Amino acid sequence: MQVRHVAVTGLVALLVACNSSGDGDSAAKAKARDKSPEQTTTLPTAPENQRVDLDKPTFDDPTDVTNPLFPIGNLQSAVLLGNVDGVQLRVETTLLPYTETIDVDGEKVETLVSQYVAYIDGRIEEVAIDWYAQADDGAVWYLGEDVKDYVDGVVDATDESWRAGEGKGEPFMIMPAHPKVGDVYRPENIPGVVFEEVTVKAVDVTVAGANGPVPGAMVGEELHMDGGRERKTFAPDRGEFASGVAGSVEDLAVASPADQLTGPQPAQLTALAKPPDDVCTAARDGDWPAVASRVAEAKAAWAAYQRAEDVPPLLSAELTRALGRLDGDALTPAATGHNATGTCQGAIDVGIATSDLRLRHEPVTEVDRARFQLWARQLTLDLTRDEPGLVAGDVATLELVRDRLTKALDDAQRTAIDKQLRALRHAADDEDMAKATKPAQELATLAGQL
């Protein structure tokens, strides 16, 4: 399943040929920029004279990204929620705390590095490390992605990866400096790997953001290499805001710092963010009155938070669903069915949903600390299920969140965490759940001390 382009299914292994309409000079520029071989499959691509990405960019200060519609330099973290074929989709994007230099035809271009993680039904599905740079004219360019697709927690494919300057093309424009209706650009055009062509359909659109109306958005229509078309909206200070077709959609739920609120974190959210350990311990001990009391506290805190704050609809729905999973039902029993495993899972789900609300009130690093703690607890829980795929996926997720926290941890914390993650990685690769038990317990202890 391809998550990044939710409208795309059955990708073909042939790149499209460019439409030959337009003026000769633009066509020559396109040929020089795309470096595409002779093709055998055609798509209804736009005339070349509409393209705004044909001139070679120059990068004097590439990490100073000021483009409001693709604000990767200041988009520290974002959460997008939606579904793929009716299954719940969750996406986290995070600006990583380092840059990377890419050699493009002898020119060294320093890039910002963004981590993209997609979860389907709560489990890791796709990861991409993306490289971006802003050209001198204000357009943002895409210099590649390191993509890993996961099946049952294990990397299954990496064939959509590409890197500018390594035989798979030049940088590709991902956002014009000043998009106008009718402008066309190609964020990706890698023979045999991926093709995208965006046509700007509307500008200066107002969209409904987490904290109210957001003016100045742009709507584009993206043509994919299978012939499918996808609507995408980009909003100032938030970047990609909405996308999808035919029931498979993803929408921005919250972005930091754009959607951060002023003032202290509400007490109700602090109560919701309580570690799930007490619930899990009570459930494992069979102390169901204590579980019921804690669940009631969480529900009361959520109701009070909703009365005190104007909660973004997507975040409200997410946390309400998580509290429902904590209650459980006939198909997935939890607290009301006195099921210890289901209760622990529901408590972790409430913690994950609460972490998204915390992005409105806390620094991103503090939220990622909480996420690391939650995934450490998830790992401990999944070890009791004796499902190697779940454990492998948990380890992969912990490694990714660790990467976000690299500069927020001191040397001793990094060394200790990395030691346990290495042991867990070996155990997961060997599908040896017994070998994973001790490092999982030690990691959970370390996570609780962050």
C-alpha positions in Angstrom: 0.0 0.0 0.0 1.4 3.4 -0.9 0.5 6.0 1.7 2.2 9.1 0.5 -0.1 9.3 -2.5 -3.4 7.9 -1.2 -5.1 8.2 -4.6 -2.5 5.9 -6.3 -2.9 2.2 -6.8 -1.2 -0.2 -9.1 1.8 2.0 -10.0 3.3 1.1 -13.3 7.0 0.8 -13.9 7.1 3.2 -16.8 7.5 7.0 -16.7 5.3 9.1 -18.9 6.5 11.0 -21.9 6.1 14.7 -21.9 3.3 16.3 -24.0 4.9 17.9 -27.0 2.7 20.9 -27.1 4.1 24.3 -26.2 7.0 26.4 -27.5 10.3 24.9 -28.6 12.4 26.7 -26.1 10.4 25.3 -23.1 10.5 21.8 -24.6 14.2 22.0 -24.9 14.5 23.2 -21.3 12.2 20.4 -20.2 14.4 17.8 -22.0 17.5 19.2 -20.3 15.9 19.3 -16.9 14.1 15.9 -16.9 16.8 13.8 -18.6 14.1 11.2 -19.3 14.8 8.4 -21.8 12.5 7.5 -24.7 9.1 6.4 -23.2 6.4 4.1 -24.4 3.6 5.3 -22.2 1.9 8.7 -22.4 -0.2 10.7 -20.0 -2.2 13.9 -20.5 0.6 16.1 -19.2 0.3 19.9 -19.4 1.9 21.9 -22.2 5.5 22.8 -21.5 4.9 26.5 -21.8 2.9 26.3 -18.5 5.7 24.8 -16.6 7.6 27.0 -14.1 10.2 24.5 -13.1 12.4 24.4 -16.2 15.2 26.7 -15.3 18.0 25.3 -13.2 17.8 26.6 -9.6 20.7 28.3 -7.8 21.1 27.7 -4.1 23.1 30.5 -2.2 21.3 30.0 1.2 19.3 26.8 0.7 18.3 26.1 4.3 16.7 29.6 4.8 13.3 28.6 3.7 10.8 31.5 3.6 8.2 30.1 1.2 5.0 30.2 3.3 3.3 27.4 1.4 6.1 24.9 2.0 7.6 26.2 5.3 9.8 23.2 6.0 12.3 25.3 7.9 9.8 26.3 10.5 7.4 23.4 10.3 8.8 21.6 13.3 6.1 18.9 13.6 2.7 18.1 12.0 0.1 15.4 12.4 -2.2 14.5 9.5 -5.2 12.2 10.0 -7.4 10.4 7.6 -8.0 7.0 6.0 -6.8 4.7 3.3 -9.5 2.5 1.9 -11.4 2.9 5.1 -8.5 2.1 7.4 -7.3 4.7 9.8 -4.3 6.7 8.6 -2.0 8.7 10.9 1.0 10.7 9.6 3.7 12.4 11.6 6.2 14.8 10.0 9.1 16.2 11.9 12.0 18.5 11.0 15.1 16.6 12.1 17.8 18.4 14.1 20.5 18.4 11.4 21.1 19.2 7.7 22.5 17.1 5.0 24.6 18.1 2.0 23.8 16.6 -1.4 26.2 16.8 -4.4 24.3 17.8 -7.5 26.4 18.0 -10.6 29.4 19.1 -8.6 27.4 21.7 -6.6 27.1 20.9 -2.9 23.6 21.8 -1.7 22.9 21.9 2.0 19.4 20.6 2.6 16.8 20.5 5.5 15.9 17.0 6.5 12.3 16.0 7.2 11.1 12.7 8.6 7.8 11.3 7.4 6.2 8.4 9.2 2.8 6.9 8.2 0.8 4.5 10.4 -2.1 2.4 9.2 -4.4 1.2 11.9 -1.8 2.3 14.5 1.1 0.4 13.0 4.1 1.6 11.0 3.5 1.5 7.3 5.9 3.9 5.5 8.9 6.0 6.4 10.6 8.6 4.3 13.6 10.9 5.0 13.1 13.8 2.7 15.6 16.5 1.6 14.5 20.0 0.8 16.2 23.3 -0.2 15.0 26.8 -1.2 16.4 28.3 -4.4 17.4 32.0 -4.5 14.0 33.0 -6.1 12.0 31.5 -3.2 10.9 28.3 -4.8 11.4 25.1 -2.7 13.0 22.1 -4.4 13.0 18.4 -3.6 16.3 16.7 -3.6 15.2 13.2 -2.9 13.8 10.7 -0.4 14.9 7.6 1.4 11.8 5.5 1.5 11.0 2.3 3.4 7.7 0.5 3.1 6.9 -1.8 6.0 5.0 -5.1 6.1 4.4 -6.6 9.5 6.9 -4.3 11.0 9.7 -5.2 8.6 11.1 -3.2 5.7 9.5 -4.8 2.6 10.6 -2.3 -0.2 12.8 0.7 -0.8 12.4 1.0 -4.5 10.8 4.4 -4.4 14.0 6.0 -3.0 15.9 8.5 -5.0 18.5 11.2 -4.5 19.4 14.1 -6.8 22.8 13.8 -8.4 22.9 10.0 -8.2 21.7 9.0 -11.6 18.0 9.6 -10.9 17.6 13.2 -11.9 18.1 16.7 -10.8 16.3 18.5 -7.9 12.6 18.9 -8.6 10.4 21.9 -7.7 8.0 21.1 -4.9 6.5 24.6 -4.5 6.9 27.7 -6.7 7.9 30.9 -5.1 4.7 32.7 -6.1 2.2 30.1 -7.6 -0.4 31.3 -10.0 -3.4 29.6 -11.4 -2.3 27.5 -14.4 1.3 27.1 -13.3 2.6 23.6 -13.7 5.6 21.9 -12.0 6.9 18.4 -11.3 7.8 17.5 -7.7 9.1 14.2 -8.9 10.0 12.7 -12.3 12.2 9.6 -11.8 12.1 7.1 -14.6 10.7 3.8 -13.5 10.2 5.1 -9.9 7.6 7.9 -9.6 6.1 10.7 -11.6 4.1 13.7 -10.3 2.9 16.8 -12.1 1.0 19.5 -10.3 -1.2 22.1 -11.9 -2.2 25.1 -9.8 -6.0 25.3 -9.7 -6.6 28.1 -7.2 -4.7 30.5 -5.0 -5.6 32.8 -2.1 -8.1 30.3 -0.8 -9.2 30.4 2.9 -9.2 27.0 4.7 -10.4 26.0 8.1 -7.4 25.6 10.3 -7.0 24.1 13.8 -7.5 27.6 15.4 -9.7 29.2 12.8 -9.7 30.4 9.2 -6.3 30.4 7.4 -6.2 32.6 4.3 -3.8 32.4 1.4 -3.9 28.7 0.7 -3.2 27.1 -2.7 -5.0 24.2 -4.4 -3.3 22.0 -6.9 -4.2 19.0 -8.9 -1.5 16.3 -9.0 -1.2 13.9 -11.9 0.4 10.5 -11.0 2.1 8.0 -13.2 -0.9 5.7 -13.2 -3.1 8.4 -14.7 -4.9 9.2 -11.4 -5.4 12.7 -10.2 -5.3 14.0 -6.7 -6.4 17.3 -5.2 -3.8 18.8 -2.8 -4.2 21.9 -0.7 -1.2 23.8 0.8 -1.7 26.4 3.6 0.6 29.2 4.8 2.9 28.2 7.7 1.5 24.7 7.5 2.5 23.2 4.1 0.5 20.3 2.9 -3.0 20.7 4.4 -5.3 18.2 2.6 -5.1 15.6 -0.1 -6.8 12.5 -1.5 -9.7 11.2 -3.6 -12.3 8.5 -3.6 -12.6 8.1 0.1 -8.9 7.9 0.8 -7.9 11.2 2.4 -5.5 12.9 4.8 -6.0 16.3 6.4 -3.8 18.3 8.6 -4.9 18.0 12.3 -2.3 20.2 13.9 1.0 21.9 13.0 3.7 23.3 15.3 4.4 26.1 15.8 1.7 27.5 13.5 -1.2 26.1 15.7 0.4 26.6 19.1 -1.6 28.4 21.7 -0.3 30.9 24.2 -0.5 30.4 27.9 0.1 27.3 30.1 -1.1 23.9 29.3 -4.6 23.3 30.7 -4.8 21.1 33.8 -7.4 18.9 32.1 -4.8 18.0 29.4 -2.2 17.3 32.0 -4.7 14.8 33.6 -5.3 13.2 30.2 -1.6 12.9 29.7 -1.0 10.8 32.8 1.1 7.7 32.0 -1.0 4.6 31.3 1.1 2.5 33.6 -1.3 2.8 36.5 -4.2 1.6 34.3 -2.2 -1.3 32.9 -0.9 -2.4 36.3 -4.4 -2.3 37.8 -5.8 -4.2 34.8 -3.1 -6.9 35.0 -3.7 -7.2 38.8 -7.5 -7.6 38.1 -8.3 -4.4 40.0 -11.1 -3.4 37.8 -12.6 -0.8 40.2 -9.3 1.1 40.0 -9.4 0.8 36.2 -13.0 2.1 36.1 -12.0 5.0 38.3 -9.0 6.0 36.1 -11.2 5.7 32.9 -13.8 7.9 34.5 -11.1 10.5 35.4 -9.9 10.5 31.8 -13.4 11.0 30.4 -14.1 13.8 32.9 -10.8 15.5 32.0 -11.6 15.2 28.3 -15.1 16.7 28.8 -13.7 19.6 30.8 -11.0 20.3 28.2 -13.6 20.4 25.5 -15.6 22.9 27.5 -12.5 25.1 28.1 -10.9 24.9 24.6 -12.0 25.1 21.0 -10.7 21.7 20.0 -9.8 21.1 16.4 -12.4 18.6 15.0 -9.9 16.0 13.8 -8.1 15.9 17.2 -11.5 15.8 19.0 -12.6 12.8 16.9 -9.2 11.1 17.4 -9.3 11.3 21.2 -12.9 10.3 21.4 -12.2 7.2 19.4 -9.2 6.4 21.6 -11.4 6.7 24.8 -13.9 4.4 23.0 -11.1 1.8 22.5 -10.2 2.1 26.2 -13.8 1.2 27.1 -13.8 -1.6 24.5 -16.6 -3.4 22.8 -17.7 -6.9 22.0 -15.2 -7.3 19.2 -12.3 -5.7 21.0 -12.8 -6.0 24.7 -11.0 -3.6 27.1 -11.9 -1.9 30.4 -15.6 -2.7 30.4 -14.9 -6.3 29.4 -12.2 -6.7 32.0 -9.6 -7.5 29.3 -6.1 -6.5 30.5 -4.4 -6.4 27.1 -7.2 -4.4 25.5 -7.2 -2.0 28.5 -3.5 -1.4 28.2 -3.8 -0.8 24.5 -6.6 1.6 24.9 -4.6 3.6 27.5 -1.7 3.8 25.1 -4.0 4.9 22.3 -5.4 7.7 24.6 -1.8 8.7 25.3 -1.0 9.0 21.6 -4.1 11.0 20.9 -3.3 13.3 23.8 0.2 13.9 22.5 -1.3 15.5 19.4 -3.3 17.9 21.6 -0.1 18.6 23.5 1.5 20.0 20.3 -0.8 23.0 20.7 0.7 23.7 24.1 4.2 22.3 24.4 7.5 22.3 22.6 7.9 19.5 20.0 10.7 17.9 21.9 8.6 17.5 25.0 5.8 15.8 22.9 8.3 13.5 21.3 9.7 12.5 24.7 6.1 11.5 25.6 5.8 9.6 22.4 9.0 7.7 23.1 7.6 6.7 26.5 4.4 5.5 24.9 6.1 3.4 22.3 8.3 1.9 24.9 5.1 0.8 26.7 3.7 -0.4 23.5 6.7 -2.6 22.9 6.4 -4.1 26.4 2.7 -4.8 25.7 3.4 -6.3 22.3 6.0 -8.7 23.8 3.2 -10.3 25.8 1.3 -10.9 22.6 4.2 -12.8 21.1 3.8 -11.3 17.7 7.2 -10.6 16.1 5.9 -8.3 13.5 4.3 -6.0 16.1 7.6 -6.0 18.1 9.7 -5.2 15.0 7.4 -2.3 14.1 7.6 -0.9 17.7 11.4 -1.0 17.6 11.5 0.7 14.2 9.2 3.4 15.6 11.3 3.9 18.7 14.4 4.3 16.5 12.6 7.0 14.5 11.5 9.0 17.5 15.0 8.6 19.0 16.3 10.3 15.9 14.0 13.3 16.5 15.4 13.6 20.1 19.1 13.3 19.3 20.0 16.8 20.3 17.5 16.9 23.2 19.2 14.1 25.0 22.5 14.3 27.0 25.4 11.9 26.2 24.5 9.5 28.9 20.9 9.2 27.9 21.8 8.7 24.2 24.3 6.1 25.0 22.0 4.1 27.3 19.0 4.3 24.9 21.1 3.4 21.9 22.5 0.4 23.7 19.0 -1.0 24.4 17.7 -0.2 21.0 20.6 -2.1 19.4 19.8 -5.1 21.6 16.1 -4.8 20.6 17.0 -4.5 16.9 19.0 -7.7 17.1 16.2 -9.5 18.9 13.6 -8.3 16.5 15.6 -9.3 13.5 16.0 -12.7 15.0 12.3 -12.9 16.0 13.6 -13.8 19.4 11.0 -12.4 21.8 12.7 -13.8 24.9 15.9 -12.0 24.0 13.9 -8.7 23.7 12.3 -8.9 27.1 15.1 -7.5 29.2 16.2 -4.6 26.9 12.5 -3.7 26.5 12.1 -3.4 30.3 15.3 -1.4 30.6 14.3 0.9 27.7 10.9 1.5 29.4 12.7 2.5 32.6 15.0 4.9 30.6 12.0 6.3 28.7 10.3 7.1 32.0 13.3 9.1 33.1 13.3 11.4 30.1 
